């Protein structure tokens, strides 16, 4: 054993200098001498330590439990109201659409409209000259004259027969002539009336007869050579130019009524119930359109198999156009729900869960939720107001720390 070197006492020795001068053995002996009374005291009180050990373990568990609780802060589920909002895209269609086509040659003589112009029903859109229209008016005028003459002759012959100046055979012949002319006249009127209907001219036969009594067929043809709006609406395309000859059955104008429109929305069968009650709107350019669902059961799209819900709405400023796709919003009536933070919700296997504090532990609860609103989620079922739920790190608690403790039943 190496001898301990005794160093004469010197003033102002530091601990580090003493260890360097006396060597490591000196340090070991000093430590032993310091610990010896402590060890003796522990040996005398070991019986007391044995009794305190369970209490120490309990304190340790309490400390660990409080540490775990601090890791997963809790919050109370709050009772409240929620208005469910669902969205889908809808197809806008005009209430009425018409492409004007005439079955005869015509020459454009005047154009009164331009694309995008909104006009009331009956407004003159185009004026034209049509030889076929003149022919039909002239044919009706001539047949009408023949009928009037034949009818007058039939009355004269009938009177002469009663006076026995003519035979019954003469009367029968006159009656047959009147019947034939009447049939020709009716046929001619039907042809002229068909053309007037194509031109959206609702002039009655009596009015036409009055015009024929005072005017020539050419003048009446010029008067009738007008294309009028079939309903209040908007001109969709550019009209032909003045002086152009148009072939029969050539589209002249496309016309549509957008003052009221239809909106068709396709939804899945399982989500149909979300669209049957409440308010449906379209929000566009600081304007809101309230949609009215048309009565009847929603149809089925044969191509997609989805339900077709048909709405209608007023469109006074013509902000909605035919063929337009636009987002439709449906808001259901308010319902009672429980609100929890969005961070407290965890999804697993297409199901939704939250962690509820229970009996100094945690229990997963399957819940049904709606769409989040400003960081909070409405719970529709599975949770009561006032229950304590894990506010943060719910995903971590559900999938990692408690995966051996929590048994899921899917």
Secondary structure, DSSP 8 states (H G I E B T S, - for coil): ----------TT--HHHHHHHH-HHHHHHHHHHHHHHHHHHHHHTHHHHHHHHHHHHHHHHHHHHHHHHHHS-EEE-EEEEEEEEEEEEEEEEEEEEEEEEESS-EEEEEE---TT-EE-TT-EEEEEE-HHHHHHHHHHHHHHHHHHHHHHHHHHHHHHHHTTSS-HHHHHHHHHHHHHHHHHHHHHHHHHHHHHHHTT----HHHHHHHHHHS-HHHHHHHH-EEE-SSSEEE-S----TT-EE-TTEEEEEEEEEEEEEEEEEE-GGGGGGGSSSEEEEEETTEEEEEEE-SS--EE-TTT--EEEEEEEE-TT--S-TT-EEEEEEEEEEEEEEEEEGGG-EEETTEEEEEEEETTEEEEEEEEE---BTTEEEEEES--TT-EEE-S-HHHIIIIITTTT-----
